[in-house]
Amino acid sequence: MTNQKMCQRYLQTLYLREGIQALSESDLCELDDLARLVEEPDQNMEQLEQLLAASEKLSVLTNHTQNVYYDTFR
């Protein structure tokens, strides 16, 4: 599986799990930057790694399965 399919299908930043309604304008711009990079992750891997290293909230990822377990067993 390519990086692109992995990013598009499985991963979500944890801080978005509750929704984007309360995010600030700067948070939304940061997500736009991340989205542009994730569109072509194989070509943008270096930039993605730099962005994720610089922003801890973007580097904590979750997926649907983790969310189901969290909701079921909390």
N, C-alpha and C positions, 0 to 999 in steps of 0.2 A: 504494500500500500504506500502510495506516495505521501509526502508530507502534506500536500494540499488536501487530499481526501481525509487524512487524519484530522486536520484542523477543522475542516468544514463539517465533518460528521459527528465528532465526539466531544470536542473540547469547548468549554465555556469558562470565562473568568468567574470565580466564586462570588465576587462582590456584585455581579449582575443578577444573581439568582433571585433576588427579591424584586427585580424589575428596574427599569431605567428612569422611572418617573421622578425620582428624587435626586438624580445626578445633576451636577452643575454643568454649565456650558463648557468649562475646561475639561471635565471628565468626558463629555460627549465628543469633544474634538480629539481627545486622546484615543477614544474608541474608534473614531473615523480613521485616524492614522493606522491603528492596528488592523482595522478591516481592509484598508488598501494593501497593506503588506501581506495579509493572509490570503488575499485573492491569488497571489502567485508566490506561495511560500518557498518553493524550490529556488526561485530567483532572488528572493528577499531574505533568506535565512540569516545572513549576517546582521541585517538591520533588525529583524525580529529578535534575535538573541540580545542585541544591544538594548532594545526597548524593554524587553522582559527583565533584563538585569537591572535596568534603571528604575523600573516601577514594580515594586513588590505586589501591589494589588492586581496587576495584570499577569503576574507570573504564577499566582495561586489559581490553578485550574481545577475544574470539576467536570463531571459528565453525568449523563442521565442516570446511569446505574448508581453512582454515588448519591445522587439526589434522592432516589427511591429509597435506598437504605437509610439515609439520614431522616427522611420523613417518616419511615416506618418504625424505626427504633429509637427515636429521640424521646 
